[in-house]
Amino acid sequence: MKEYILLIDTIDAKGLVYNVSKVLFANNLNIEQNAEYVEKESNKFFMRTVISGDLNKNILLKELTEVLPEGSRIKLNAKSKKDIVILATKESHVLGDLLIRYIDGELDANIKAVIANHDYLRDLVEKFDIPFHCISAENMEREAHEDLVIEQIKEYEPELIVLAKYMRILTPKFVETFPQQVLNIHHSFLPAFIGANPYKQAHHRGVKIIGATAHYVTDDLDEGPIISQDVVRVDHTFSWQDMRRAGRNVEKVVLSNALQLLLEDKVFVFGNKTVVL
């Protein structure tokens, strides 16, 4: 029996769950899983439901629209692997972790390609029989280079783009081309420790917690809706190299967790934050 994921984002009102369930029952569909959340301040209702059965998508969406408040956002996705493209530069820790999870079957996705602005990671990627494209930015304007990257990405038609320590600032054109499709990871020192050598800066300040943040990419640098975060404790015995090692471990876990949430359609964007069901 084929499974689908139904996502509803609407104004809260009495009887929403009842009305949706009634439509699903009338279409001979079974509810396998269900999660709901009401954001009280804005009176917003979010619902993620895994359903199974044979359905006519157009008919089901029409009937759901009729029983939900005007302006409701309804998505119905077949439960299947999503295609992703990964962007990288030189650092291998995050990319390597994703590739290992992919080959082990932990990552429920199809990695279509890795695109980088340096050739450093080609050998690593090709060990996994995944296409690798180096698009150098040397002696190129940012926009001209980015146009080449966009063109290469479009050839694979990915549903998600993952920045695995891709050390290039994306332009508004890139964000507009792939809205709510780009996932980024960074150390949680931002904005306290920006620029070069953030772990050295953190070490000099004697920080006690370091971590990582995975978020959607928007036009506001490193300020997109947050999907996943985590931290580890450090102390005065840690060198800056120890802190960097601990931080990289957190980055790997946080990025893979955030990506899995997106692959499972568990993330709703609400303003500049997310609801995860």
Buried (B, 14 or more C-beta within 10 A) or exposed (E): EEBBBBBBBBBBEEEBBEBBBEBBEEBEBEBBEBEBBEBEEEEBBBBBBBBBBEBEEEEBBEBBEEBBEEEBEBEBBEBEEBBBBBBBBBBBBBBBBBBBBBBEEEBBBBBBBBBBBBEBBBEBBEEBEBBBBEBEBEEBEEEEBBBBBBEBBEEBEBBBBBBBBBEBEBBEEBBEBBEBBBBBBBBBBBEEBEEEEBBBBBBEEEBEEBBBBBBBBBEEBBBBBBBBBBBBEBEEEBEBEBBBEBBBBBBBBBBBBBBBBBBBBBBBBBEEEBBBB
